[in-house]
């Protein structure tokens, strides 16, 4: 009798919460009331919503509402859409935060499927308990979500390394163009049109901002902030200072290129030191114990035989 009352009470509370959620969802927000008067066009919004970034567009459209709800929950815990957008920009991805959340949900669903398959196989062949299988499924689901986040972090690091590798050469090309008598926007346009790579793409983005009416120093600062690299930030500040104060831009660019190369060499030395320390781990914990065993074992066997 008590169990039935608990079940009925739970069902009643769940139904009341669903009705309350439905009633709140029907109330239009201020954003929904103002959006029709400030949006560009309905066709552009529909085209933006139809854009997909995964190999499974139908599945992405189906889980997009779930991803938006998940994004709202994560924003309450501190993972805001602004942080996700910043990481996507640094990775050079054109996906929106909602699309990234949809990718995470898809990866979690893939991990869930793999976990269910492996758990069912272990239960059928090895007699694994239901609790262990459930833990395996939960770990596989979380692993799929975390794997997408790690892939984004790896893309950010890979793009930042590409920027650091290309930036000195691009800065020297800009210095040569400015030394030949071209202005800063013309030099940026020439280098962006004749070169390729991540930095060239950032220069083309800067030119697009300038054509849209933004000042060149502000455009460079915005692009530098988007990359999240200190060397790019110093380059933007140096060019902005030279333009605003009338300092010879070619000298500033050459000094910037030398500083960036020195910083790159210092980073390579630091990376070499870290790799050297990391190489000590297999030597100390794998090779050295095996060597000691091979050196001591014959002596132990001889002592045992002699005794």
Secondary structure, DSSP 8 states (H G I E B T S, - for coil): -HHHHHHHHHHHHHHHHHHHHHHHHHS--HHHHHHHHHSS-HHHHHHHHH---SS-HHHHHHHHHHHHHHHHHHHHTT--HHHHHHHHHHTT----HHHHHHHHHHHHHHHHHHHHHHHHHHHHHT---HHHHHHHHHHHHHHHHHHHHHHHHHHHHHHHHHHHHHHHHHHHHHHHHHHTT--HHHHHHHHHHH--SHHHHHHHHHHHHHHTT--HHHHHHHHHHHHT-HHHHHHHHHHHHHHHHT--HHHHHHHHHHHHHHHHHHHHHHHHHHHHHHHHHHIIIIIHHHHHHHHHHHHHHHHHHH-
